[in-house]
Amino acid sequence: MTEHSSDYYQRLVDESALEEFLTREIGPAETFDVARHEQGHSNETLFVTWGDRELVVRRPPPGQTAETAHDVLREYRVIDALQDTAVPVPPTVTACDDQTVIGSDFYVMARVEGTVIRDDEPARFGNDDARAAVGTELVDTLAAIHGVDTESVGLSDLGRARGYAKRQVTRWGKQLAWAFERTAESRTVPELERVGSWLQDECPDDHPETLVHGDYKLDNVMFGPGDDPDLAAVFDWEMATLGDPRADLGWLLSYWRDAKDPEPEIPDLAMEFIEAPGYPTRKDLVDRWEAQTGLTFEHERFYRTLAVYKLAALGEMFYRRYLEGNADDPFYPLMENRVPALADRAIRIIEGDEPL
């Protein structure tokens, strides 16, 4: 078994309790090892070797979190429901709502083999055809999510689709307020109040209603190990619900880079290799999504501004957790300056200075 000494890791998982749980749920194993996945900045991911099986455990971060954030059992429910659909997801194993086991709810799924494209372009995808296919696979899978028959897979009660956009504005405003309770002691970001007010005024009264992922972007999917891009799994479903598919598209676009773009507000999250020839532009992604879904990306400034507002809220929540000592992620303290930069980007979109 791997040796772990950090206090944060000890708060993350009681290995003996997890071993007892897995033995009870899926049977004994001669080999047991746990390693923390260092990528990602929200729910925690643990890689577990259990005999000849490679598993993944997902749990919330330790410490206080904002209401409704980090709902891993919701994530499990959605992944489990999508097993036999056109949406690729990891095979589910089991879930646990007994917080005495490792200190929180958690679930277990099988580990999928492949590549999550995050920091660099895989060498095997370094050509125009593969780059174009990465974008096509990404958008076509998003369209598949938006085309799920939620009634047939048992997700028709996952949320209230009507009014989703307006609730998003309200919800993320509340998340910001929660974060500001602590972060305002360090510095304030008054520009986000202006952005929130604009979103409330410009929120569409009506929108399509589908299953939405809530955090759909390039590094939340995995491509298989082959030379041709084949999207093998979609991860991070904790914010999935019934809602407005245009919000998912706006979120994807907030991360996508065009060659004409200015320097990124958060370099740590920017995939600048996407600016290379062969990758589709944001406009190309929109056109493909519209063709695949039969929907139109109306009110695009609203949805793109909402996405950046949500990014700022997430960053501010990360900053609060850092200030309270509830995270050891070196990314979190950087939010002191990067959240204000995101606020400035949102205003640029609002004012038409950052067109699609």
C-alpha positions as MATLAB code, in Angstrom:
seq = 'MTEHSSDYYQRLVDESALEEFLTREIGPAETFDVARHEQGHSNETLFVTWGDRELVVRRPPPGQTAETAHDVLREYRVIDALQDTAVPVPPTVTACDDQTVIGSDFYVMARVEGTVIRDDEPARFGNDDARAAVGTELVDTLAAIHGVDTESVGLSDLGRARGYAKRQVTRWGKQLAWAFERTAESRTVPELERVGSWLQDECPDDHPETLVHGDYKLDNVMFGPGDDPDLAAVFDWEMATLGDPRADLGWLLSYWRDAKDPEPEIPDLAMEFIEAPGYPTRKDLVDRWEAQTGLTFEHERFYRTLAVYKLAALGEMFYRRYLEGNADDPFYPLMENRVPALADRAIRIIEGDEPL';
ca = [
       0.000    0.000    0.000;
       1.259    3.470   -0.831;
       2.652    5.536    2.027;
       0.841    8.865    2.551;
       1.810   11.373    5.220;
       0.126   14.679    4.433;
      -2.612   15.871    6.747;
      -4.775   16.732    3.745;
      -4.553   13.169    2.410;
      -5.456   11.753    5.821;
      -8.576   13.933    5.801;
      -9.336   12.741    2.285;
      -9.577    9.004    2.888;
      -9.316    6.427    5.649;
      -7.643    3.649    3.665;
      -8.551    0.921    6.150;
     -12.213    1.924    6.080;
     -12.188    2.065    2.269;
     -10.578   -1.364    2.069;
     -13.242   -2.794    4.393;
     -15.996   -1.198    2.293;
     -14.655   -2.546   -1.016;
     -14.238   -6.010    0.474;
     -17.849   -5.970    1.606;
     -19.236   -4.518   -1.635;
     -17.241   -6.258   -4.390;
     -15.261   -8.984   -2.677;
     -11.731   -9.380   -1.285;
      -8.558   -8.572   -3.218;
      -4.930   -9.523   -2.696;
      -3.701   -6.129   -3.851;
      -4.920   -2.751   -2.583;
      -3.341    0.596   -3.403;
      -4.646    4.177   -3.379;
      -3.224    7.236   -5.115;
      -4.630   10.745   -5.234;
      -5.169   12.187   -8.715;
      -3.419   15.570   -8.667;
      -5.293   17.104  -11.618;
      -8.647   18.829  -11.287;
      -9.714   21.474   -8.806;
     -13.164   20.434   -7.563;
     -14.209   16.958   -6.406;
     -11.345   14.729   -5.368;
     -10.401   11.685   -7.446;
      -8.607    8.651   -6.025;
      -7.149    5.899   -8.196;
      -7.548    2.510   -6.545;
      -5.945   -0.792   -7.509;
      -8.158   -3.589   -6.220;
      -6.648   -6.914   -7.183;
      -6.680   -7.014  -10.985;
      -9.228   -4.180  -11.206;
      -8.420   -0.510  -11.666;
     -11.053    1.640   -9.967;
     -11.735    5.313   -9.333;
     -13.241    6.772   -6.138;
     -14.852   10.212   -6.305;
     -15.550   12.227   -3.159;
     -16.037   15.926   -2.252;
     -13.107   17.917   -0.891;
     -12.881   17.971    2.913;
     -14.030   21.063    4.755;
     -17.041   23.346    4.374;
     -18.376   23.787    0.833;
     -21.127   25.930   -0.600;
     -24.641   24.496   -0.536;
     -25.322   22.118   -3.500;
     -21.647   22.024   -4.554;
     -19.722   18.751   -4.934;
     -22.741   16.418   -5.075;
     -21.019   13.149   -5.946;
     -24.107   10.957   -5.462;
     -25.921   13.012   -8.085;
     -22.923   12.488  -10.335;
     -23.141    8.725   -9.763;
     -26.854    8.644  -10.497;
     -26.387   10.339  -13.867;
     -23.438    8.183  -14.953;
     -25.307    5.044  -13.924;
     -28.392    6.108  -15.909;
     -26.361    6.795  -19.067;
     -24.657    3.394  -19.232;
     -26.610    2.177  -22.278;
     -26.980    5.468  -24.170;
     -25.002    7.141  -26.961;
     -23.167    9.179  -24.314;
     -19.848    7.478  -23.368;
     -19.397    7.229  -19.588;
     -17.265    5.052  -17.277;
     -18.813    1.788  -15.995;
     -20.248    2.333  -12.518;
     -19.490   -0.010   -9.591;
     -21.171    1.231   -6.399;
     -21.947    4.311   -4.301;
     -21.981    5.023   -0.568;
     -23.994    7.601    1.392;
     -22.603    6.498    4.772;
     -20.299    9.383    5.636;
     -18.718    7.461    8.503;
     -16.763    5.318    6.013;
     -14.347    7.938    4.635;
     -15.894   11.144    5.962;
     -18.175   11.934    3.029;
     -20.435   10.471    0.374;
     -18.483    8.794   -2.413;
     -18.841    6.476   -5.361;
     -16.734    3.950   -7.242;
     -16.424    3.470  -10.997;
     -14.146    1.515  -13.298;
     -11.075    3.318  -14.604;
     -11.161    4.022  -18.349;
      -7.953    3.854  -20.391;
      -7.062    6.761  -22.625;
      -5.916   10.376  -22.642;
      -7.403   13.467  -21.054;
      -6.154   16.399  -23.113;
      -5.208   19.084  -20.646;
      -1.719   20.611  -20.754;
      -0.411   19.527  -24.144;
      -1.629   18.094  -27.406;
      -0.970   14.341  -27.680;
       1.669   13.729  -30.358;
      -0.643   11.302  -32.161;
      -3.206   14.094  -32.617;
      -0.699   16.608  -33.987;
      -2.098   16.820  -37.512;
      -4.946   18.739  -39.167;
      -7.285   15.745  -39.516;
      -6.908   14.657  -35.907;
      -7.302   18.205  -34.622;
     -10.502   18.653  -36.577;
     -11.745   15.285  -35.269;
     -11.084   16.303  -31.650;
     -13.445   19.247  -32.077;
     -16.030   17.189  -33.950;
     -16.027   14.417  -31.349;
     -16.298   16.947  -28.555;
     -19.280   18.770  -30.032;
     -21.044   15.650  -31.290;
     -20.855   14.132  -27.812;
     -22.291   17.321  -26.318;
     -25.118   17.069  -28.855;
     -25.647   13.439  -27.772;
     -26.004   14.587  -24.159;
     -28.588   17.141  -25.224;
     -30.420   14.446  -27.171;
     -30.812   11.945  -24.313;
     -34.372   10.755  -23.715;
     -34.390   11.505  -20.004;
     -37.710    9.740  -19.454;
     -36.424    6.420  -20.803;
     -33.228    6.479  -18.692;
     -34.960    7.479  -15.467;
     -33.702   11.052  -15.249;
     -36.927   12.941  -15.897;
     -36.966   14.105  -12.261;
     -33.295   15.140  -12.169;
     -34.213   18.810  -12.137;
     -36.603   21.516  -13.332;
     -35.643   22.420  -16.870;
     -37.950   25.425  -17.124;
     -36.341   28.575  -15.782;
     -32.874   26.980  -15.704;
     -31.040   30.013  -17.092;
     -32.550   32.367  -14.523;
     -31.803   29.917  -11.699;
     -28.193   29.684  -12.879;
     -27.760   33.426  -12.527;
     -29.284   33.303   -9.041;
     -27.382   30.211   -7.959;
     -23.955   31.458   -8.981;
     -24.682   34.819   -7.426;
     -25.315   32.975   -4.163;
     -22.098   30.975   -4.572;
     -20.229   34.234   -4.998;
     -21.925   35.697   -1.941;
     -20.860   32.642    0.063;
     -17.271   33.060   -1.078;
     -17.268   36.826   -0.506;
     -18.181   36.291    3.155;
     -14.530   35.338    3.645;
     -12.617   36.643    0.622;
     -13.792   40.259    1.058;
     -11.457   40.397    4.045;
      -8.585   40.037    1.550;
      -9.884   42.024   -1.454;
     -13.164   42.816   -3.233;
     -14.347   42.330   -6.838;
     -17.147   44.911   -7.349;
     -17.170   44.336  -11.138;
     -18.853   40.983  -10.562;
     -21.874   42.763   -9.073;
     -22.262   44.663  -12.348;
     -21.978   41.412  -14.317;
     -24.571   39.713  -12.121;
     -27.017   42.584  -12.604;
     -26.559   42.503  -16.393;
     -27.202   38.759  -16.456;
     -30.413   39.187  -14.482;
     -31.622   41.856  -16.919;
     -30.652   39.957  -20.089;
     -31.667   36.432  -19.079;
     -33.831   34.802  -21.803;
     -37.415   34.166  -20.756;
     -37.579   30.942  -22.760;
     -35.054   28.279  -23.787;
     -34.787   24.646  -24.981;
     -35.015   21.986  -22.263;
     -32.656   18.984  -22.239;
     -30.237   17.072  -20.069;
     -27.225   19.309  -19.420;
     -23.792   18.330  -18.176;
     -22.982   21.577  -16.380;
     -19.175   21.377  -16.733;
     -18.570   20.212  -20.289;
     -15.097   21.025  -21.647;
     -12.131   19.371  -23.299;
     -10.386   18.204  -20.123;
     -13.555   16.634  -18.721;
     -13.593   14.017  -21.454;
     -11.197   11.211  -22.333;
     -10.073   10.088  -25.757;
      -9.209    6.450  -26.367;
      -5.597    5.305  -26.861;
      -5.818    4.974  -30.673;
      -4.326    7.301  -33.276;
      -7.736    8.504  -34.434;
      -9.556   10.655  -31.847;
     -12.379    8.600  -30.343;
     -14.120   10.125  -27.348;
     -14.211    7.281  -24.816;
     -15.763    8.829  -21.693;
     -17.300   11.992  -20.259;
     -16.440   12.774  -16.634;
     -17.411   15.251  -13.875;
     -21.213   15.075  -13.899;
     -21.718   16.631  -10.445;
     -23.641   19.623  -11.852;
     -25.739   17.669  -14.359;
     -29.456   18.432  -14.392;
     -32.344   19.190  -16.712;
     -31.899   22.636  -18.135;
     -30.768   24.843  -20.990;
     -28.344   23.232  -23.477;
     -27.129   26.643  -24.614;
     -25.528   27.095  -21.196;
     -23.435   23.961  -21.800;
     -22.305   25.324  -25.152;
     -21.456   28.706  -23.634;
     -19.365   26.951  -20.975;
     -17.439   24.943  -23.580;
     -16.767   28.121  -25.554;
     -15.424   29.921  -22.477;
     -12.486   27.485  -22.434;
     -11.935   27.205  -26.196;
      -9.161   29.332  -27.705;
      -9.079   31.026  -31.101;
      -5.855   32.266  -32.693;
      -7.127   35.864  -32.453;
      -7.651   35.733  -28.682;
      -5.812   37.952  -26.141;
      -3.702   36.480  -23.356;
      -5.772   34.139  -21.122;
      -7.009   35.346  -17.729;
      -6.085   32.017  -16.134;
      -3.024   30.619  -17.946;
      -3.199   27.473  -15.819;
      -6.507   26.531  -17.511;
      -5.789   27.853  -21.001;
      -5.099   25.231  -23.669;
      -3.204   27.461  -26.057;
      -2.340   24.558  -28.365;
      -5.978   24.724  -29.555;
      -4.991   27.868  -31.465;
      -2.984   25.701  -33.892;
      -4.194   25.216  -37.492;
      -6.689   22.369  -37.860;
      -8.637   22.950  -34.661;
     -12.143   24.347  -35.200;
     -12.858   27.901  -34.132;
     -15.533   28.738  -31.574;
     -17.803   29.671  -34.482;
     -17.127   26.254  -36.067;
     -18.141   24.556  -32.808;
     -21.367   26.557  -32.679;
     -22.207   25.714  -36.301;
     -21.595   21.988  -35.700;
     -23.688   21.974  -32.513;
     -26.564   23.728  -34.269;
     -26.426   21.205  -37.138;
     -26.355   18.201  -34.773;
     -29.091   19.382  -32.396;
     -31.368   21.385  -34.687;
     -31.179   24.220  -32.133;
     -29.812   27.739  -32.534;
     -27.360   29.528  -30.260;
     -29.505   32.582  -29.585;
     -28.534   35.177  -26.955;
     -24.901   34.118  -27.334;
     -23.504   37.080  -25.356;
     -25.676   36.115  -22.385;
     -24.521   32.497  -22.384;
     -20.856   33.337  -22.846;
     -21.015   35.971  -20.097;
     -22.799   33.532  -17.791;
     -20.010   31.010  -18.357;
     -17.292   33.490  -17.387;
     -19.372   34.602  -14.372;
     -19.534   30.974  -13.251;
     -15.782   30.603  -13.731;
     -15.266   33.647  -11.535;
     -17.598   32.242   -8.884;
     -15.762   28.924   -8.871;
     -12.452   30.744   -8.564;
     -13.745   32.789   -5.659;
     -14.974   29.631   -3.928;
     -11.517   28.114   -4.410;
      -9.999   31.264   -2.912;
     -12.237   31.039    0.162;
     -11.231   27.402    0.692;
      -7.573   28.421    0.462;
      -8.015   31.242    2.977;
      -9.755   28.873    5.369;
      -7.037   26.224    5.052;
      -9.353   23.643    3.501;
      -7.228   22.948    0.411;
      -3.568   22.400   -0.441;
      -4.025   23.037   -4.166;
      -1.415   25.624   -5.310;
      -3.931   26.838   -7.909;
      -6.321   28.242   -5.297;
      -4.300   31.208   -3.950;
      -3.804   32.447   -7.529;
      -7.494   33.330   -7.587;
      -6.766   36.505   -5.628;
      -5.849   38.199   -8.926;
      -7.365   35.900  -11.533;
     -10.969   36.271  -10.455;
     -10.805   40.054  -11.036;
      -9.322   39.331  -14.479;
     -12.280   37.064  -15.253;
     -14.652   39.825  -14.177;
     -12.965   42.119  -16.705;
     -13.400   39.480  -19.428;
     -17.113   39.160  -18.670;
     -17.498   42.920  -19.082;
     -15.654   42.760  -22.425;
     -18.185   40.195  -23.668;
     -21.076   42.289  -22.399;
     -19.763   45.374  -24.173;
     -19.114   43.524  -27.437;
     -15.331   43.804  -27.190;
     -14.890   40.001  -27.238;
     -17.071   38.719  -30.087;
     -17.749   35.067  -30.795;
];
